[in-house]
Amino acid sequence: MADLSPTTAWVLAGGGSFGAIQVGMLHALVAHGLRPDLVVGSSVGAINGAYFAGAPDADGLQQLAAIWCGLRRSMVFPIAWRNLLARTNGGGFAVDPSGLSGLLEQCLPYRMLEHARVPVHVVATDQLGGATVALSRGPAVAAVLASCAIPAVFPPVRIDGQFLIDGAIASNTPISVAVRLGARRVIVLPTGFACALQTPPHSAIANALHAVTLLIAHQLADEFEHYRTQAQIVVVPPLCPLSASPYDFSQAATLIERATEQTRRWLDSGGLQRSQLAPALLAHGH
C-alpha cells in the first residue's frame, strides 16, 4: 500500500546562541517518535539542521547538545582585528570566519549536503540580487557558512558565482522554501527573541544579533499567515520569557533543558494538532 502521509519538513530558524533552544526541541520531537522527510535551515538553524540531517537520532542529538554546551563566544565570533580596522578604508568584516569554519569541519558528520541521511536544504541570500537561495548539493561547510554570514560581521561566501550572505536577509524562517520543495506539513522550530531584556545589548555584534531575532519573529508571523492555506504549519512554541542574549553562549545547557521539557509538555498536550502562532513570537515585553 502506498504511503499516503504528507511530506513533512522541519524548518529551523536563525537566532545566534538561541540555536541551543532548537536542540531541546529536536530532543523532544525525536523522543516522541517523529522524523522529517526533509530539513530546511537558515543561519544557526542551518547549523543545527545540517548536523541533525546527518545524525537524526537520539545519539546524534546527545552529541549535538555536547557541542553546544562546549561552545564559547570566542570560538564562533573570533574578532578579526586586521579586517575590522580595514573597515575604516571601506572594506573588511568584524569576525574571522575560520573559527566557525573549523568548528563545522570538525563536527558535521558528512562533507557534501547530498550525503546527509535526511535531505537537507540550507538557505542563504544572494547578496547582489536579494533572492532566497536554497543549497541542496555541494560542500556542506561552505553552504552553512553562507547561511550564517551576517552582513558586516562575517564575509560573504561565494558559491557557483554568487556572493551569499545570511539567510535572515531574505528568509530566516524559510517556510516558503519548504512549501516550494513539496512539503505539505511543516513543523517550524523557532528560536524566539530576548523578550525580557531590561536594557539594550552593549556590543555592536550583540545588537545586530538581537535585531536579527526580532526580524525572524516578524518574518515567521508573515510567512505563517501567507502559507497556512498551502500547507499544514505547526510552530513549536519558543521559550518565554527569555532574558539571555543571542550573543551569549554560556546559557546553552539551561536553554536546551528548558526547551526539551517545554516541547515535551506541548507534544503531550496535542500541540502537533494545533496550527497556530505562539504568542511568544508576537511583539511583547515583560
Disulfide bonds with the S-S distance in Angstrom:
none
